[in-house]
Amino acid sequence: MEISIALRLDIETVKILVNTTNLNNPGGVANYYRVLDPFLSPYADYHQIGGRVGDKGLVKNVVRLFGDYVGFIRKIRLTPYDCVVLNPSLGKKSLLRDSIFAMLCLLLKKKFVIFFRGWDEEFESKNKLLVKSLFKYVLFNATGVIVLGEAFKEKLLSYGYEGKILKETTVADIKYDNEKDVLSWKEKDTIEILYIGRLVKEKGVLIAIDVVVELTKKFPNIVMNIAGDGKDFILAQEYIEKKQAKNVFMVGDVRGVGKEGLLKSADVLLFPTEYGEGLPNCIVEGMAYGLVVCSTNVGGIPDLVEKTKTGKVVTLNRAEEYVEFLEKLLSNKKMIRESQRENCSYGIRHLSAKAVAGRYIKNIERFLRD
């Protein structure tokens, strides 16, 4: 069944090896390939890298890493892949690990494509010489590079990359057939704001609470659900109590049907992140489920949010900026519904698994052809 679906992508035959963590793991890369797998399966094999259950201690991790490299070499030698796709973030562990995979590709004369998933600017600023060296002598030998936003493309160009760079999105696991379904779910008396993501201060959960506290003064029918887990879960709980925000609810880590339910009923996605993001999946899924997205000028976020001109990207990441935009939006129900309809339509056309997988394979073919 999966193969028959995938073949409807109507793409020429290409065979690739994708480096990724276990598809059942949490995290952006695993989720991306898990959602795309029904459409990528005829074209892609996966080479599992990263931590496994039970990996504790230096010795086990070193042995596992060595095994990852040996298994990678074996797969390349046994199967005539057209190219390898590496999925690093610009951070210490990922950059060093994937640079070694890139060197193995060079030694084995195998073409490789790099799909940058995130960019840690603090790591970059503290390790300029290391980053520049790995780019120049290893990673810039890639057949092509995929990024999640214009900001990353500009970074690579500033480092001297002369190859082809293509921009892409992550993917939304869409469970509806048309925008009418989504709009019908959102017909209710309350206004629902959703924050979904890892609960760390840098991702803006406390700012999101401040925004809702202020909005409640004008819109008493507003509620916010905070979905996710992380080291600042207790901090967020205590902050809700301190602000006496009785309309803000912590729902914990949600997946599958639970997450889908939150996306269906929410009107606005509020994600005031200052973290070193690539393109957070919550932004992609929020747009695809019709939510008006309010977020920051970080990573690939503005590239996507500004596609439909319905959301808000702030530059200073202050609660007042979000409040000003949302007060205008929430005062105009017609504007909310038009924004939600536009986002759903865009999501079906551009962010669904079939659409993203089709572009993914065509991008690889384009790199190989050029």
C-alpha positions in Angstrom: 0.0 0.0 0.0 2.7 2.5 0.9 4.6 1.8 -2.3 1.6 2.4 -4.4 1.0 5.7 -2.7 4.6 6.7 -3.1 4.7 5.9 -6.8 2.0 8.5 -7.4 4.7 11.1 -6.8 5.5 10.4 -10.5 9.2 10.8 -10.1 12.0 9.1 -11.9 13.9 6.3 -10.1 16.5 7.5 -7.7 18.0 5.6 -4.7 19.4 7.5 -1.7 20.7 6.6 1.7 19.5 8.9 4.5 21.3 9.3 7.8 18.8 9.8 10.6 18.0 8.8 14.2 15.5 6.0 14.8 12.2 7.1 13.1 10.4 6.2 16.3 12.4 8.7 18.4 11.2 12.1 19.4 12.9 15.1 17.6 12.5 17.0 14.4 14.6 14.9 12.1 13.0 11.6 13.1 9.5 13.1 12.9 10.2 14.5 9.4 11.3 11.2 8.0 8.6 9.2 9.9 5.9 11.3 8.3 7.5 11.2 4.8 8.4 7.5 4.9 5.2 6.3 3.2 6.1 8.5 0.2 9.9 8.1 0.4 10.2 4.4 0.9 10.7 3.4 -2.8 13.5 5.9 -3.1 15.2 5.9 0.4 16.9 3.5 2.8 17.8 4.8 6.3 21.0 4.5 8.1 20.3 4.8 11.9 22.7 7.1 13.8 22.6 8.6 17.2 21.8 7.3 20.7 20.0 4.1 21.3 18.0 2.9 24.3 20.4 1.7 27.0 23.4 3.7 25.7 25.0 5.0 28.9 28.6 5.8 29.5 31.5 6.8 27.4 32.5 3.3 26.3 29.1 2.3 25.0 28.7 5.6 23.1 32.1 5.3 21.5 31.4 1.7 20.5 28.0 2.7 19.1 29.5 5.6 17.1 32.2 3.4 15.7 29.4 0.9 14.7 27.5 3.7 13.0 30.5 4.5 10.8 31.2 0.8 10.0 27.6 0.1 9.1 27.5 3.2 6.9 30.6 2.0 4.9 29.1 -1.4 4.5 25.8 -0.1 3.2 27.5 2.2 0.6 29.6 -0.7 -0.6 26.7 -3.1 -0.9 24.2 -0.9 -2.6 24.7 1.5 -5.5 23.1 4.6 -4.0 22.9 7.7 -6.2 23.8 9.8 -3.2 23.7 10.1 0.6 21.7 12.7 2.5 23.2 14.0 5.8 21.0 15.9 8.2 23.2 17.9 10.6 22.6 20.9 12.8 25.3 23.4 13.2 26.2 22.3 16.8 29.3 20.6 18.3 28.2 17.0 18.3 26.2 17.0 15.1 28.7 19.0 13.0 31.7 16.8 14.0 29.8 13.5 13.6 28.4 14.4 10.2 31.7 15.8 9.0 33.1 12.3 9.5 30.3 10.8 7.5 31.0 13.4 4.7 34.7 12.4 4.7 33.7 8.8 4.4 31.5 9.7 1.3 34.6 11.5 -0.2 36.8 8.5 0.5 34.2 6.1 -1.0 33.6 8.5 -4.0 29.9 8.8 -3.1 28.0 12.0 -3.7 26.3 13.5 -0.7 23.7 16.2 0.0 23.6 18.2 3.2 20.2 19.1 4.7 20.9 21.6 7.5 18.3 21.2 10.2 19.3 23.9 12.7 22.0 26.5 13.4 23.4 27.2 16.8 24.7 30.8 16.5 26.4 30.7 19.9 28.4 27.6 18.9 29.3 29.2 15.6 30.5 32.5 17.2 32.7 30.6 19.6 34.2 28.2 17.1 34.6 30.3 13.9 37.9 28.6 12.8 36.6 25.1 13.4 33.3 25.8 11.5 35.1 27.5 8.6 37.6 24.7 8.3 35.0 21.9 8.3 32.9 23.8 5.8 35.8 24.6 3.5 37.6 21.2 3.5 34.8 18.8 4.1 31.1 19.8 3.9 31.5 22.2 1.0 32.3 19.2 -1.2 28.6 18.4 -1.1 26.7 17.9 -4.4 24.2 20.3 -3.0 22.8 21.8 0.2 19.2 22.2 1.5 18.4 24.8 4.1 15.2 25.8 6.0 15.4 29.5 5.5 17.1 32.4 3.7 19.1 33.3 6.8 20.9 29.9 6.5 21.5 30.3 2.8 23.1 33.7 3.5 25.4 32.2 6.1 26.6 29.5 3.8 27.3 32.0 1.0 29.2 34.2 3.5 31.5 31.2 4.2 32.2 30.8 0.5 30.0 28.0 -0.6 29.6 28.1 -4.4 27.3 25.1 -5.0 23.6 25.0 -5.4 21.5 25.8 -2.3 17.8 25.0 -2.2 15.3 26.1 0.5 12.8 23.7 1.9 10.3 23.3 4.8 9.7 20.6 7.3 6.4 18.7 7.0 3.0 18.7 8.6 1.2 15.4 9.3 -2.1 16.5 7.9 -5.1 14.4 8.9 -7.9 16.3 7.1 -9.1 16.5 3.5 -10.0 20.1 3.0 -10.1 23.4 4.9 -13.8 23.2 5.5 -13.1 20.4 8.0 -10.6 22.6 9.9 -12.8 25.7 10.0 -15.7 23.6 11.4 -13.6 22.4 14.3 -12.8 26.0 15.2 -16.4 27.2 15.5 -16.7 27.7 19.3 -17.3 30.4 21.9 -13.7 30.4 23.3 -10.6 31.7 21.7 -7.8 29.1 22.0 -4.1 29.9 21.9 -1.6 27.1 21.7 2.0 27.0 22.7 3.6 23.7 21.7 7.3 22.8 22.1 10.1 22.0 24.5 9.6 23.8 27.7 12.7 25.9 28.1 12.9 29.6 28.7 14.7 30.2 25.5 11.7 29.0 23.5 9.5 31.7 25.1 7.0 29.9 27.2 7.1 32.6 29.9 6.6 35.4 27.3 3.6 33.4 25.9 2.0 33.4 29.4 2.5 37.1 29.8 0.8 37.7 26.4 -2.3 35.7 27.4 -2.5 37.4 30.8 -2.6 40.8 29.1 -5.1 39.6 26.4 -7.4 38.2 29.0 -8.2 41.8 30.2 -9.9 42.5 26.9 -10.9 38.9 25.9 -12.2 37.0 29.0 -13.1 34.0 26.8 -9.5 33.3 25.9 -7.7 30.2 27.0 -4.2 28.9 26.3 -2.9 25.3 26.3 0.8 24.8 26.8 1.9 21.4 25.3 5.3 20.0 25.8 7.8 18.9 28.4 11.3 20.1 29.3 13.6 21.3 32.0 11.5 24.4 32.7 8.2 22.6 33.1 8.0 23.4 36.8 9.2 27.0 36.2 6.3 27.5 33.8 3.8 26.0 36.3 5.1 28.3 39.0 4.9 31.3 36.7 1.2 30.6 35.9 0.5 30.5 39.6 2.4 33.7 40.2 0.5 35.5 37.4 -2.8 33.9 38.6 -3.5 32.8 35.0 -6.4 30.5 35.6 -7.1 30.2 31.9 -3.7 28.8 31.1 -3.4 25.0 31.2 -0.3 22.8 31.2 -1.2 19.6 29.2 2.2 18.0 29.1 3.8 16.1 26.2 1.2 15.3 23.5 1.5 13.2 20.4 -0.7 11.5 17.8 -4.4 12.0 18.4 -3.8 14.3 21.4 -1.7 16.7 19.5 -4.1 16.6 16.5 -7.0 17.5 18.8 -5.1 20.6 20.1 -4.2 21.7 16.6 -7.8 21.2 15.4 -9.4 23.4 18.1 -6.7 26.1 18.4 -7.0 29.5 16.7 -3.5 30.9 17.3 -0.1 29.4 17.7 2.1 31.6 19.9 5.8 30.6 19.8 8.1 33.4 21.0 11.3 31.5 20.7 14.8 32.9 20.9 16.4 29.4 20.5 18.7 28.5 17.6 15.9 27.1 15.5 15.9 25.7 12.0 12.2 25.6 11.2 10.3 24.3 14.2 7.7 21.6 13.3 5.1 23.4 15.5 5.2 26.3 13.0 4.6 24.1 10.0 1.9 22.0 11.7 0.2 25.1 13.1 0.0 26.8 9.7 -1.3 23.6 8.1 -4.1 23.3 10.7 -5.1 26.9 10.1 -3.6 28.5 13.2 -2.5 32.1 12.9 1.2 32.0 13.7 2.9 34.5 16.0 6.6 33.9 16.4 10.1 35.5 16.0 12.5 36.4 13.3 14.6 33.2 14.0 15.9 30.7 11.5 13.5 29.7 8.8 10.4 30.9 10.7 9.9 34.2 8.8 10.3 32.5 5.4 7.3 30.3 6.1 5.0 32.6 8.1 5.4 35.5 5.6 4.3 33.2 2.7 0.6 33.7 3.5 0.9 37.2 5.2 -1.6 36.1 7.9 0.7 35.8 10.9 3.1 37.9 12.8 6.9 37.8 13.0 8.4 40.1 15.7 12.0 41.3 15.9 12.3 42.3 19.6 10.3 39.4 21.1 8.5 41.5 23.6 5.1 40.6 24.9 3.7 44.0 23.9 4.3 43.3 20.2 2.3 40.1 20.3 -0.5 41.7 22.3 -0.8 44.6 19.9 -1.1 42.2 16.9 -3.5 39.8 18.6 -5.8 42.4 19.9 -6.5 43.6 16.4 -6.8 40.0 15.1 -9.1 38.7 17.8 -11.4 41.8 17.5 -12.2 40.7 13.9 -13.6 37.2 13.6 -13.9 37.5 9.8 -10.1 38.2 9.6 -9.4 35.2 11.8 -11.4 32.8 9.6 -9.9 34.2 6.4 -6.4 33.7 7.8 -7.2 30.2 8.9 -8.7 29.3 5.5 -5.6 30.7 3.8 -3.2 28.8 6.0 -5.1 25.5 5.5 -5.1 25.9 1.8 -1.4 26.6 1.8 -0.7 23.7 4.1 -2.5 21.2 1.8 -0.7 22.4 -1.3 2.8 22.9 0.2 3.3 21.3 3.6 1.6 17.9 3.3 3.7 14.7 3.3 3.0 14.1 -0.3 4.0 17.6 -1.4 7.1 17.8 0.7 8.3 14.3 -0.3 7.8 15.1 -4.0 9.9 18.3 -3.7 12.5 16.3 -1.6 13.1 13.7 -4.3 13.0 16.3 -7.1 15.6 18.4 -5.3 17.9 15.4 -5.0 17.4 14.6 -8.7 18.1 18.3 -9.5 21.4 18.2 -7.5 22.4 15.0 -9.3 21.5 16.3 -12.7 23.2 19.7 -12.4 
